[in-house]
Structure formats: structure tokens, C-alpha cells
Amino acid sequence: MNTAATILTALVALLHAWFLVLEMFLWDTPYGRRVFGLTEEKARATKMLAMNQGLYNGFLAAGLVWGLALGPPGAAVKLFFLGCVVVAGVFGAATASRKILFVQAGPGALAFALVWLAR
């Protein structure tokens, strides 16, 4: 159980590191616009907001990596940051795109459950 919790938590951290890259660096590129369904004009107008959002995703990734680095004693840190991932994902699904529920909140909730059970 601990191995599965560790692997899934690491995958959630990698996802959020990728979200950082997408939102901070690729937002207004053709690839970023395609991922987020943005026009060139909308991407340009929202770039600074996206960069801020990307930074927050980076903090979530860093917190998960911190929890992983602590090993089993880091369960509380992992649970806190995974809880933040789930809340952010549910909010994003309710306000921006239902897809976020499956891309962010779902993996975060599954990792949360595994970390909880492995404690």
C-alpha cells in the first residue's frame, strides 16, 4: 500500500510540475492554446493570470515532493498538499472545466486515500 501511495503521490507532483510549465511558459504558444482551447488574443490577455496559477501549481508540486522526501513521517505533509490539490480541482471543475475533476481532483483524491490507508 505504501509503495502505491508513494508512486501515485509522485505522479500527482509531476502533474502539477507539468501544469506549472504549461501555465507559466507554454500558455500563449500554439501547444498551450490548443491544450486550454484559447484564441491567440485570449491567451495574450490572460497570460499573467495563467503564470500566477502556474506558480501555485508549482507550490503544490513542491509540497508533495517535500512530503515524499520525508518518507513515512511525511504522511501529514502529503495529506495536506493532496487535500489542497483535491479542493483546487473541485473548485476548478465547478468554475472552469469539468475535465479538471478527472485530471486533477481524481488523481489527488486517489493518492490522498492511499496515503491515508498507508499511514
LOPATI-266548 format. One line per field, with one value per residue (C-alpha): x, y, z; residue number from 1. Coordinates in pm, 1 decimal, m for minus. Layout:
# residues N
u <- [X:...]
v <- [Y:...]
w <- [Z:...]
num <- [NUM:...]
//
This chain:
# residues 119
u <- [0.0:284.1:451.7:129.0:71.7:425.3:403.9:66.6:174.2:485.3:267.9:42.4:353.9:475.8:133.9:146.8:501.6:372.9:80.5:340.2:524.1:201.7:67.1:387.5:579.5:355.2:25.8:44.8:223.7:28.5:53.2:m65.9:m351.6:m459.3:m446.3:m656.5:m874.4:m765.4:m752.7:m428.8:m598.6:m742.9:m408.6:m230.5:m490.2:m478.0:m105.8:m23.0:m316.5:m203.5:152.0:18.8:m188.9:115.5:317.9:55.3:66.0:441.5:392.3:160.7:423.8:696.4:485.9:424.0:794.5:871.6:627.6:779.9:1132.3:1029.0:929.3:667.9:690.4:580.4:227.6:70.0:251.9:142.6:m217.1:m225.0:m95.9:m306.5:m608.8:m518.8:m494.9:m840.9:m1001.4:m838.4:m950.1:m1310.8:m1319.4:m1166.6:m1419.1:m1704.9:m1581.3:m1371.4:m1392.0:m1540.6:m1231.7:m1028.8:m1223.6:m1066.4:m723.7:m650.6:m904.2:m939.5:m571.2:m529.8:m821.4:m693.9:m344.0:m495.9:m688.2:m378.9:m159.2:m431.9:m459.3:m80.1:m26.1]
v <- [0.0:238.3:184.1:258.2:570.3:690.7:628.5:799.5:1095.5:1132.2:1121.7:1395.1:1603.2:1551.6:1650.3:1975.3:2044.0:1997.1:2232.4:2489.6:2455.3:2473.7:2778.0:2973.0:2904.5:2748.9:2933.3:3152.2:2904.6:2708.2:2398.1:2578.6:2745.1:2407.6:2241.1:2514.8:2591.3:2954.4:3201.4:3391.1:3706.5:3536.8:3371.5:3705.9:3876.6:3607.5:3523.5:3691.7:3522.5:3187.9:3247.7:3313.8:2997.4:2803.1:2927.3:2794.1:2458.2:2463.0:2516.2:2213.6:2005.1:2127.7:2043.7:1691.9:1642.5:1766.6:1513.1:1236.8:1334.4:1296.6:935.2:774.2:1057.4:1294.4:1149.4:1459.4:1686.4:1469.3:1461.2:1839.5:1907.7:1631.8:1782.7:2118.4:1950.9:1797.5:2122.8:2317.3:2050.6:2050.8:2430.3:2434.9:2178.1:2385.7:2716.7:2646.1:2298.3:1969.1:1799.3:1929.9:1692.7:1396.9:1542.3:1699.5:1616.9:1247.0:1153.3:1375.3:1207.1:859.8:946.2:1101.5:778.9:563.1:781.0:779.3:399.1:350.1:553.8]
w <- [0.0:87.6:m249.9:m440.0:m226.2:m294.2:m668.8:m706.2:m492.1:m709.1:m1022.4:m881.6:m805.8:m1163.6:m1298.8:m1105.0:m1218.6:m1575.6:m1502.9:m1390.3:m1722.2:m1925.1:m1743.0:m1688.8:m2008.7:m2274.8:m2218.7:m2529.0:m2755.4:m3015.1:m2794.1:m2479.2:m2666.9:m2801.8:m2457.8:m2299.0:m2600.5:m2622.2:m2904.3:m2950.7:m2821.0:m2510.3:m2433.3:m2457.1:m2236.9:m1965.5:m1970.0:m1637.5:m1463.2:m1600.6:m1479.9:m1129.8:m1146.3:m1265.0:m971.3:m730.3:m906.5:m856.0:m483.0:m473.0:m652.3:m416.1:m111.3:m239.4:m312.2:39.9:185.3:m27.5:80.2:444.6:383.5:610.1:868.1:589.2:565.9:720.6:475.2:181.0:307.5:345.4:m5.8:m164.2:13.0:m142.5:m484.1:m442.3:m326.1:m611.3:m858.1:m738.1:m748.1:m1095.1:m1216.8:m1077.3:m1217.3:m1527.3:m1680.3:m1564.8:m1713.2:m1415.5:m1191.0:m1371.9:m1448.3:m1108.2:m835.4:m921.2:m903.6:m596.3:m417.6:m502.7:m380.4:m64.7:5.6:m48.5:173.3:440.1:429.8:430.4:748.5]
num <- [1:2:3:4:5:6:7:8:9:10:11:12:13:14:15:16:17:18:19:20:21:22:23:24:25:26:27:28:29:30:31:32:33:34:35:36:37:38:39:40:41:42:43:44:45:46:47:48:49:50:51:52:53:54:55:56:57:58:59:60:61:62:63:64:65:66:67:68:69:70:71:72:73:74:75:76:77:78:79:80:81:82:83:84:85:86:87:88:89:90:91:92:93:94:95:96:97:98:99:100:101:102:103:104:105:106:107:108:109:110:111:112:113:114:115:116:117:118:119]
//
